[in-house]
Amino acid sequence: MIRTLTRTSTTEMEVTSIRLERELKDKLKEISGNQGYQALIRDVLWNYVQQKSGDYRSEFSKSDIRASIEAIAQEEERCVLTGKFIRPQEPMLLGLTKTGDMVPLSVESL
């Protein structure tokens, strides 16, 4: 689920150059819609930083999960409800959201 975060105005941001494959840039433009692909890239980077830094804040609640299936983590995941890390080879759940996304869930989160 992509949500635009309220952050610094673009006039207060630092300019950074990044090289992207043309196909990647085109896909980002395609899926970003009215949000714009640069805002989408910022959202993706902020989400990554929050997950890796421990500043994780869930954008999901139990009511967002329509169904779940049992799974085994193949790499480290983070539960979208609790923020708890799920280690490789640990049991987990895959939750189907109302928007059709599959998200990682810790077994005890539901």
ChimeraX commands (.cxc) that place a marker at each C-alpha (Angstrom):
marker #1 position 0.00,0.00,0.00 radius 0.5
marker #1 position 1.56,3.28,-1.08 radius 0.5
marker #1 position 0.75,6.39,0.90 radius 0.5
marker #1 position 2.17,9.82,0.36 radius 0.5
marker #1 position 3.93,11.00,3.49 radius 0.5
marker #1 position 3.69,14.63,4.52 radius 0.5
marker #1 position 7.27,15.78,4.55 radius 0.5
marker #1 position 9.42,18.74,3.68 radius 0.5
marker #1 position 8.33,20.95,0.77 radius 0.5
marker #1 position 10.30,20.33,-2.40 radius 0.5
marker #1 position 11.85,23.81,-2.22 radius 0.5
marker #1 position 13.54,22.78,1.05 radius 0.5
marker #1 position 14.85,19.47,-0.31 radius 0.5
marker #1 position 18.37,18.82,-1.56 radius 0.5
marker #1 position 18.77,17.98,-5.22 radius 0.5
marker #1 position 20.18,14.50,-5.78 radius 0.5
marker #1 position 20.96,12.86,-9.08 radius 0.5
marker #1 position 20.24,9.16,-9.53 radius 0.5
marker #1 position 20.63,7.06,-12.63 radius 0.5
marker #1 position 17.73,4.72,-13.42 radius 0.5
marker #1 position 17.20,2.33,-16.26 radius 0.5
marker #1 position 14.74,3.83,-18.75 radius 0.5
marker #1 position 12.37,0.87,-18.27 radius 0.5
marker #1 position 12.39,1.33,-14.47 radius 0.5
marker #1 position 11.68,5.05,-14.79 radius 0.5
marker #1 position 8.83,4.36,-17.23 radius 0.5
marker #1 position 7.32,1.77,-14.87 radius 0.5
marker #1 position 7.59,4.19,-11.92 radius 0.5
marker #1 position 5.83,6.88,-13.95 radius 0.5
marker #1 position 3.16,4.37,-14.95 radius 0.5
marker #1 position 2.32,3.25,-11.40 radius 0.5
marker #1 position 2.73,6.63,-9.70 radius 0.5
marker #1 position -0.25,8.26,-11.42 radius 0.5
marker #1 position -0.97,11.81,-10.26 radius 0.5
marker #1 position 1.49,11.44,-7.38 radius 0.5
marker #1 position 4.49,11.66,-9.71 radius 0.5
marker #1 position 7.36,9.21,-9.88 radius 0.5
marker #1 position 9.79,11.29,-7.79 radius 0.5
marker #1 position 7.31,11.41,-4.90 radius 0.5
marker #1 position 6.83,7.65,-5.30 radius 0.5
marker #1 position 10.60,7.10,-5.11 radius 0.5
marker #1 position 10.75,9.22,-1.92 radius 0.5
marker #1 position 7.91,7.19,-0.38 radius 0.5
marker #1 position 9.63,3.92,-1.27 radius 0.5
marker #1 position 12.93,5.14,0.21 radius 0.5
marker #1 position 11.27,6.45,3.40 radius 0.5
marker #1 position 9.44,3.12,3.87 radius 0.5
marker #1 position 12.73,1.24,3.42 radius 0.5
marker #1 position 14.56,3.50,5.88 radius 0.5
marker #1 position 11.77,3.17,8.48 radius 0.5
marker #1 position 11.77,-0.62,8.18 radius 0.5
marker #1 position 15.55,-0.95,8.44 radius 0.5
marker #1 position 16.05,1.67,11.17 radius 0.5
marker #1 position 13.44,0.37,13.59 radius 0.5
marker #1 position 11.24,3.47,13.16 radius 0.5
marker #1 position 8.56,1.27,11.62 radius 0.5
marker #1 position 4.98,2.53,11.84 radius 0.5
marker #1 position 2.27,0.22,10.59 radius 0.5
marker #1 position -0.04,1.45,7.86 radius 0.5
marker #1 position -2.20,-1.65,8.25 radius 0.5
marker #1 position -4.67,-2.87,10.83 radius 0.5
marker #1 position -6.23,-6.29,11.33 radius 0.5
marker #1 position -9.35,-5.07,9.51 radius 0.5
marker #1 position -7.24,-4.56,6.35 radius 0.5
marker #1 position -6.51,-8.32,6.15 radius 0.5
marker #1 position -9.11,-10.31,4.16 radius 0.5
marker #1 position -7.45,-13.73,4.37 radius 0.5
marker #1 position -4.19,-15.35,5.43 radius 0.5
marker #1 position -2.19,-18.44,4.53 radius 0.5
marker #1 position 0.61,-20.19,6.38 radius 0.5
marker #1 position 4.12,-19.77,5.02 radius 0.5
marker #1 position 7.81,-20.08,5.93 radius 0.5
marker #1 position 9.97,-16.96,5.62 radius 0.5
marker #1 position 12.73,-17.39,3.06 radius 0.5
marker #1 position 14.43,-14.15,4.10 radius 0.5
marker #1 position 13.99,-11.64,6.90 radius 0.5
marker #1 position 10.57,-10.01,6.81 radius 0.5
marker #1 position 8.76,-7.55,9.06 radius 0.5
marker #1 position 5.16,-8.04,10.15 radius 0.5
marker #1 position 3.04,-5.21,8.73 radius 0.5
marker #1 position 0.83,-5.19,11.83 radius 0.5
marker #1 position 3.31,-5.41,14.69 radius 0.5
marker #1 position 6.63,-4.42,13.15 radius 0.5
marker #1 position 8.13,-7.63,14.59 radius 0.5
marker #1 position 10.95,-9.15,12.55 radius 0.5
marker #1 position 10.34,-12.60,11.09 radius 0.5
marker #1 position 13.61,-14.48,10.64 radius 0.5
marker #1 position 14.43,-16.79,7.74 radius 0.5
marker #1 position 12.90,-20.27,8.12 radius 0.5
marker #1 position 10.42,-19.08,10.80 radius 0.5
marker #1 position 6.71,-19.79,10.34 radius 0.5
marker #1 position 4.74,-16.75,9.23 radius 0.5
marker #1 position 1.51,-15.81,7.51 radius 0.5
marker #1 position 0.91,-14.10,4.21 radius 0.5
marker #1 position -2.05,-11.76,4.50 radius 0.5
marker #1 position -4.23,-10.76,1.58 radius 0.5
marker #1 position -5.25,-7.11,2.00 radius 0.5
marker #1 position -8.44,-5.42,0.84 radius 0.5
marker #1 position -6.42,-3.87,-1.99 radius 0.5
marker #1 position -5.16,-7.28,-3.18 radius 0.5
marker #1 position -1.61,-7.02,-1.81 radius 0.5
marker #1 position 0.10,-9.94,-0.07 radius 0.5
marker #1 position 1.86,-8.76,3.09 radius 0.5
marker #1 position 4.03,-10.52,5.70 radius 0.5
marker #1 position 2.43,-11.24,9.09 radius 0.5
marker #1 position 3.88,-12.77,12.22 radius 0.5
marker #1 position 1.96,-15.86,13.38 radius 0.5
marker #1 position 0.77,-14.15,16.57 radius 0.5
marker #1 position -0.32,-10.91,14.85 radius 0.5
marker #1 position -3.81,-12.17,14.02 radius 0.5
marker link #1:1,2 radius 0.2
marker link #1:2,3 radius 0.2
marker link #1:3,4 radius 0.2
marker link #1:4,5 radius 0.2
marker link #1:5,6 radius 0.2
marker link #1:6,7 radius 0.2
marker link #1:7,8 radius 0.2
marker link #1:8,9 radius 0.2
marker link #1:9,10 radius 0.2
marker link #1:10,11 radius 0.2
marker link #1:11,12 radius 0.2
marker link #1:12,13 radius 0.2
marker link #1:13,14 radius 0.2
marker link #1:14,15 radius 0.2
marker link #1:15,16 radius 0.2
marker link #1:16,17 radius 0.2
marker link #1:17,18 radius 0.2
marker link #1:18,19 radius 0.2
marker link #1:19,20 radius 0.2
marker link #1:20,21 radius 0.2
marker link #1:21,22 radius 0.2
marker link #1:22,23 radius 0.2
marker link #1:23,24 radius 0.2
marker link #1:24,25 radius 0.2
marker link #1:25,26 radius 0.2
marker link #1:26,27 radius 0.2
marker link #1:27,28 radius 0.2
marker link #1:28,29 radius 0.2
marker link #1:29,30 radius 0.2
marker link #1:30,31 radius 0.2
marker link #1:31,32 radius 0.2
marker link #1:32,33 radius 0.2
marker link #1:33,34 radius 0.2
marker link #1:34,35 radius 0.2
marker link #1:35,36 radius 0.2
marker link #1:36,37 radius 0.2
marker link #1:37,38 radius 0.2
marker link #1:38,39 radius 0.2
marker link #1:39,40 radius 0.2
marker link #1:40,41 radius 0.2
marker link #1:41,42 radius 0.2
marker link #1:42,43 radius 0.2
marker link #1:43,44 radius 0.2
marker link #1:44,45 radius 0.2
marker link #1:45,46 radius 0.2
marker link #1:46,47 radius 0.2
marker link #1:47,48 radius 0.2
marker link #1:48,49 radius 0.2
marker link #1:49,50 radius 0.2
marker link #1:50,51 radius 0.2
marker link #1:51,52 radius 0.2
marker link #1:52,53 radius 0.2
marker link #1:53,54 radius 0.2
marker link #1:54,55 radius 0.2
marker link #1:55,56 radius 0.2
marker link #1:56,57 radius 0.2
marker link #1:57,58 radius 0.2
marker link #1:58,59 radius 0.2
marker link #1:59,60 radius 0.2
marker link #1:60,61 radius 0.2
marker link #1:61,62 radius 0.2
marker link #1:62,63 radius 0.2
marker link #1:63,64 radius 0.2
marker link #1:64,65 radius 0.2
marker link #1:65,66 radius 0.2
marker link #1:66,67 radius 0.2
marker link #1:67,68 radius 0.2
marker link #1:68,69 radius 0.2
marker link #1:69,70 radius 0.2
marker link #1:70,71 radius 0.2
marker link #1:71,72 radius 0.2
marker link #1:72,73 radius 0.2
marker link #1:73,74 radius 0.2
marker link #1:74,75 radius 0.2
marker link #1:75,76 radius 0.2
marker link #1:76,77 radius 0.2
marker link #1:77,78 radius 0.2
marker link #1:78,79 radius 0.2
marker link #1:79,80 radius 0.2
marker link #1:80,81 radius 0.2
marker link #1:81,82 radius 0.2
marker link #1:82,83 radius 0.2
marker link #1:83,84 radius 0.2
marker link #1:84,85 radius 0.2
marker link #1:85,86 radius 0.2
marker link #1:86,87 radius 0.2
marker link #1:87,88 radius 0.2
marker link #1:88,89 radius 0.2
marker link #1:89,90 radius 0.2
marker link #1:90,91 radius 0.2
marker link #1:91,92 radius 0.2
marker link #1:92,93 radius 0.2
marker link #1:93,94 radius 0.2
marker link #1:94,95 radius 0.2
marker link #1:95,96 radius 0.2
marker link #1:96,97 radius 0.2
marker link #1:97,98 radius 0.2
marker link #1:98,99 radius 0.2
marker link #1:99,100 radius 0.2
marker link #1:100,101 radius 0.2
marker link #1:101,102 radius 0.2
marker link #1:102,103 radius 0.2
marker link #1:103,104 radius 0.2
marker link #1:104,105 radius 0.2
marker link #1:105,106 radius 0.2
marker link #1:106,107 radius 0.2
marker link #1:107,108 radius 0.2
marker link #1:108,109 radius 0.2
marker link #1:109,110 radius 0.2
view
